[in-house]
Amino acid sequence: MADLKYEADAGPEVGEIGDLPERLPEAVEDPEADSGADLLARAHRLLAAHPVADGYSGLPWALRRLPWFDLELGESAVDTDVPRMREGHVGALFWALHLPEALDGDRAVGATLDQLDLVKTVVRAHAEGLRLADAPGPITDAVHSGRVAVLPGPAGAAALGDSLGILRSLHGLGLRALTLSGVSWASESGLTRFGEEVLREMNRLGVLADLSGASADTVRRACAVSKAPVLCARSAARALRPHPANLPDDLLAELSAVRGLCMVPFTAEQTGPSVRDVADHLDHVREIAGPGCVGLSGTYDAGAAHPQDLSDASCYPHLIAELLRRGWSETDIALLTWGNVQRVLREADFTAREAQRRRAPSTMKIGELDG
């Protein structure tokens, strides 16, 4: 596997991809000359060196309904297990803590804590294949040891109960990302003053801001306020498919300007019914936002129908083969699968370390800022 080791204080400046060479050698100059089998073999070789860092899995909630499961041996009741992740070359995976029910207040906080406890329990029970990680170094260590790194999050904003103390507690328990939507301080009207304070505290902690499903005003304001890169964990191109969680070109451009990340989901509703449709969205996002701002979001076990040839966590090589057929360079694919997520995590950690030197934990209350 390529050397992906993260050095906290020595190495490339923030924003550089220290774990990738400037250019990866291309096995075949003319992609049209490759057969389907050749492309798939190239995809497997490339993913073996640069595995998938996937932005969203609904597995925690899906496992709640099962009386018994074994992700090490394989579990047919879900889309994601260790054998299929290994077959698909998954190196890291965000496990969502989103709640299907419309919970708020103490119920949302409690249910999110239950989800986070379940994530830790599942990872401990499958230690041969999974490892909990919340920073670039441990993520890389997990991959080098042959395990899939599990990152808790994103959680819903309602999980905070309008309390920055709860945000800090969730971060201390491993939370890595929070979705800024569905609450009074992050709504269709954008971020309120308290919402901006939440985002600043997230920056101080190193919690990533997920803007998928957020209003356009919230996306714009978050891009302006956040000192760390933001991401959209489940957003494709609205120019190709008018789903409300997909991003129009102007927001893709704003995301690019702040070096954020648009992670394209594998759902028939958001991207279309075929692997080529997903590739079309990746082409479009890369064209508008650039190769450094696009990632993958399998969105498995989240209750969505998936495109043909992308039915479960083993199928990522099929998508990569399609991108190779379209002429994507191996360098751009390495950024898509692994490099861009690592860069965002590194920059978020750097921002947090710097912010903690200058800023004490916020004690502001929603009533003091929003009235």
Steps between C-alpha positions, in 0.01 A plus 500: 500500500624849424651687795212696650656566844391826656753715684337755731778759509731402216416443137305690237327826572129487561318458173767288332461129440818363651401138455471512122770550238457793266399262228420133510613290204223415264490131412336565162511829313192433288201403721299403194748217436411332831241227521252497783702235679820703457333811643364309796842351570655848485229626736583230753873577480439871546262451792746264668741796519241775557193349672159660532429745780121493490301796629180337621372165625163440666622176655455591871125550467464199268667276759255605771223293344707179485486263797844360409765576242861423412670755278826305497356188339251694287148625558244467221241710684700819434696649210826535692720242672873439534538252208319731259690807620825314439382395156407862428828633646336716766762651730293744704128552551290765674223325698204737514322568828195650330161411647213400268237629739436871544649520848609817674611618841600240757362216289733586213798532733425165664439318172826635355691383806341156456617497137851603597510227765385247240778605261762444769346167599493374141859605434623332820317181404664496155855597590656285227338706226405836651675767702356820646691808381439874504823652365720455193778316684281229656306466173820428310621264772173306476534465123864390528393230746239364258196643678229743397514829692159595642431871554185581704282757326340693361240549772196722468516853640207418729740274693651810661181602677614862433794446738866552417586290804322204341695564178824474697379185675407335169839593359667347804310178426632498143257708289675617183228677296173686560227579245391865517130482421162439658539728804407860577858622476567329162184527293372623165594850615862401549717501811396716792755660730486190720542282191816689413624446857431127466706495181788687664496250788496213250809653340666519842427134565570365153140390431425520126196694379279291271278722283306236305133590513573844645343809346695702245530785752640262761754361252614850400527625858678185619752535219560860606528436875683168520878508524515127422381333179131408492357197329175382347485133598213409265473750213517457124456754217162671480572595140465130414228399747280751688505332842483749792818360659696541176705814450450757223808616314531828692521316833746249354716797402474644853592163647804492272605849608529386863659164408196310619388157388193380310450126557281354228251237625421166337122533506262465209296793629788749511728380221302264275454128439838403354870517579538728200257747656715514813807553283319784320452677835864446593604643160281806558614566857864461394447742212336768718679457833825337392656158565597600855140552608321177407455181699287185529202422720368146464197582718454129563253379764328838501174372351568621145487308171841477336605520135563187299849354564528702824275290721727457803838586651690259272415695184734802506737345241216508243475876536875550485515287184237726344704810591812344349301428184410871487866601522529603864866507598612270779612808693146647493351164598741473793379842617138395453528178700742591777705817466225760522349360820843474662574860401174627652561308823857629524393860443220468755744365759751777424225763534390348832852505645546864402155601628557331836807719550295816454147416612358356820197267486191708426245539780246692289131403521247513221287748693791739536568510125165433332264641763 
